[in-house]
Amino acid sequence: MFMDISSEIVHSLLPVFMVTVLGASMVTVGIVEGIAEATAAITKVFSGALSDYLGKRKFLLVFGYTLAAFTKPVFPLATSIRWVLAARFVDRIGKGIRGAPRDALVADIAPPQLRGAAYGLRQALDSIGAFIGPLLAVVFMVCFANDIREVMWVAVVPAFITVVLLVLYVREPEHAGAAAKAPLTLADAKRLPLRYWLVVLLGAVFTLARFSEAFLVLRAQDVGLALAYVPIVMMVMNLFYAGFAYPFGVASDRISRRTLLLAGLTLLIAADLVLAVATSPLLAFVGAALWGLHMACTQGLLAKLVADTAPAELRGTAFGIFNLVSGGALLLASVIAGALWSVFGPSATFTAGAAFATLAAFGLLAYGARPQATKQEAGS
């Protein structure tokens, strides 16, 4: 939660900072955001496999969060896009190092019948931090007379609080992972079952249907929201994300996963269409709220599906591969979104997102009831 507060203070202002202060184009914003997320995804593969090999998760969590904390002062010091790209690159390496071991640790600790609720709770706490971060950004933008650099300095404090909390209070169970006798190889990855790879494909399709949330911030400014209040759009998104992540997580333990995934795609289509036709900040907020509901409905569920379909000794690797593929999809989606915005305008960007989400929904319908096969394994 504290790291999300820190990150969202920066990220709720960073797209506007890149465009208005550093003079970046929309394509550049898409490339920077896409590279950053793809970097995190690639790193997760190695950190997840390493956590399985070592049989330990906490060390990698602490290292990843510490690395991210030390990047936070770079953003307010940035004088060019290269600085921002470098800081985002290292920050996302930190996220990649901690991401897969953290998700695997949740699965190690939570009872199988409550994994959906556990991931929903984690997503909810992440989103609470992601709500508080933009709120603080708005408050300090007003206090510091729209000086974005000064506001970004505030983000340094909660980042280092995160590291202190992890070191002092997080306890890893002795059975968190069974240390491998040899480094994991391609043969180990081949042990992951077909139903896991279908979940990976499903996650990639979902990610292609949405792009970096930086474009939500830019859309809010585009429809006339004053600079100091632009972070409110992220507050709205994360308010709905945080408020509904846990209920959706609990629901995923009890009802059809396919039904929830289709509901999530429907919410994403609605969000994209509202943002495509938005002409006022109010419509931008409605679109952001629907976007947050989509995230709450799908993100914890996808993590649960990965945990349910992967062997316990390869769980870190499984999350790493899943995030690698999803990160590559996010890079592609963000670059396409930036190019469409630059050439055809913001409406084209969100209309294309709605179109792809519609195709994904039809694909999931054609897939039939097969994703529910993971439910049988979860109960076994």
QUIZI-V121507 format. One record per backbone hydrogen bond with DSSP energy under -1.0 kcal/mol. NH is the residue of the N-H (numbers start at 1). CO is the residue of the C=O. If there is no record, write none. Layout:
nh=NH co=CO
nh=NH co=CO
//
This chain:
nh=5 co=1
nh=6 co=2
nh=7 co=3
nh=8 co=4
nh=9 co=5
nh=10 co=6
nh=11 co=7
nh=12 co=8
nh=13 co=10
nh=14 co=10
nh=17 co=13
nh=18 co=14
nh=19 co=15
nh=20 co=16
nh=21 co=17
nh=22 co=17
nh=24 co=18
nh=29 co=25
nh=30 co=26
nh=31 co=27
nh=32 co=28
nh=33 co=29
nh=34 co=30
nh=35 co=31
nh=36 co=32
nh=37 co=33
nh=38 co=34
nh=39 co=35
nh=40 co=36
nh=41 co=37
nh=42 co=38
nh=43 co=39
nh=44 co=40
nh=47 co=43
nh=48 co=44
nh=49 co=45
nh=50 co=46
nh=51 co=47
nh=52 co=48
nh=53 co=49
nh=54 co=50
nh=55 co=51
nh=61 co=57
nh=62 co=58
nh=63 co=59
nh=64 co=60
nh=65 co=61
nh=66 co=62
nh=67 co=63
nh=68 co=64
nh=69 co=65
nh=70 co=66
nh=74 co=71
nh=78 co=75
nh=84 co=80
nh=85 co=81
nh=86 co=82
nh=87 co=83
nh=88 co=84
nh=89 co=85
nh=90 co=86
nh=91 co=87
nh=92 co=88
nh=93 co=89
nh=94 co=90
nh=95 co=91
nh=96 co=92
nh=97 co=93
nh=98 co=94
nh=99 co=95
nh=102 co=98
nh=103 co=99
nh=104 co=100
nh=105 co=101
nh=106 co=102
nh=107 co=103
nh=108 co=104
nh=109 co=105
nh=110 co=106
nh=114 co=111
nh=115 co=112
nh=118 co=114
nh=119 co=115
nh=120 co=116
nh=121 co=117
nh=122 co=118
nh=123 co=119
nh=124 co=120
nh=125 co=121
nh=126 co=122
nh=127 co=123
nh=128 co=124
nh=129 co=125
nh=130 co=126
nh=131 co=127
nh=132 co=128
nh=133 co=129
nh=135 co=131
nh=136 co=132
nh=137 co=133
nh=138 co=134
nh=139 co=135
nh=140 co=136
nh=141 co=137
nh=142 co=138
nh=143 co=139
nh=144 co=140
nh=145 co=142
nh=146 co=141
nh=148 co=146
nh=151 co=147
nh=152 co=148
nh=153 co=149
nh=154 co=151
nh=156 co=153
nh=157 co=154
nh=159 co=155
nh=160 co=156
nh=161 co=157
nh=162 co=158
nh=163 co=159
nh=164 co=160
nh=165 co=161
nh=166 co=162
nh=167 co=163
nh=168 co=164
nh=169 co=165
nh=170 co=166
nh=176 co=173
nh=189 co=185
nh=190 co=186
nh=191 co=188
nh=192 co=189
nh=197 co=193
nh=198 co=194
nh=199 co=195
nh=200 co=196
nh=201 co=197
nh=202 co=198
nh=203 co=199
nh=204 co=200
nh=205 co=201
nh=206 co=202
nh=207 co=203
nh=208 co=204
nh=209 co=205
nh=210 co=207
nh=215 co=212
nh=217 co=213
nh=218 co=214
nh=219 co=215
nh=220 co=216
nh=221 co=217
nh=222 co=218
nh=223 co=219
nh=224 co=221
nh=225 co=220
nh=229 co=226
nh=230 co=227
nh=232 co=229
nh=233 co=230
nh=235 co=231
nh=236 co=232
nh=237 co=233
nh=238 co=234
nh=239 co=235
nh=240 co=236
nh=241 co=237
nh=242 co=238
nh=243 co=239
nh=244 co=240
nh=245 co=241
nh=248 co=244
nh=249 co=245
nh=250 co=246
nh=251 co=247
nh=252 co=248
nh=253 co=250
nh=254 co=251
nh=255 co=251
nh=260 co=256
nh=261 co=257
nh=262 co=258
nh=263 co=259
nh=264 co=260
nh=265 co=261
nh=266 co=262
nh=267 co=263
nh=268 co=264
nh=269 co=265
nh=270 co=266
nh=271 co=267
nh=272 co=268
nh=273 co=269
nh=274 co=270
nh=275 co=271
nh=276 co=272
nh=277 co=273
nh=284 co=280
nh=285 co=281
nh=286 co=282
nh=287 co=283
nh=288 co=284
nh=289 co=285
nh=290 co=286
nh=291 co=287
nh=292 co=288
nh=293 co=289
nh=294 co=290
nh=295 co=291
nh=296 co=292
nh=297 co=293
nh=298 co=294
nh=299 co=295
nh=302 co=298
nh=303 co=299
nh=304 co=300
nh=305 co=301
nh=306 co=302
nh=307 co=303
nh=308 co=304
nh=309 co=305
nh=310 co=306
nh=314 co=311
nh=315 co=312
nh=318 co=314
nh=319 co=315
nh=320 co=316
nh=321 co=317
nh=322 co=318
nh=323 co=319
nh=324 co=320
nh=325 co=321
nh=326 co=322
nh=327 co=323
nh=328 co=324
nh=329 co=325
nh=330 co=326
nh=331 co=327
nh=332 co=328
nh=333 co=329
nh=334 co=330
nh=335 co=331
nh=336 co=332
nh=337 co=333
nh=338 co=334
nh=339 co=335
nh=340 co=336
nh=341 co=337
nh=342 co=338
nh=343 co=339
nh=344 co=340
nh=345 co=341
nh=349 co=345
nh=350 co=346
nh=351 co=347
nh=352 co=348
nh=353 co=349
nh=354 co=350
nh=355 co=351
nh=356 co=352
nh=357 co=353
nh=358 co=354
nh=359 co=355
nh=360 co=356
nh=361 co=357
nh=362 co=358
nh=363 co=359
nh=364 co=360
nh=365 co=361
nh=366 co=362
nh=367 co=363
nh=372 co=369
nh=373 co=370
nh=374 co=371
nh=375 co=372
nh=377 co=373
nh=378 co=374
nh=379 co=375
nh=380 co=377
//
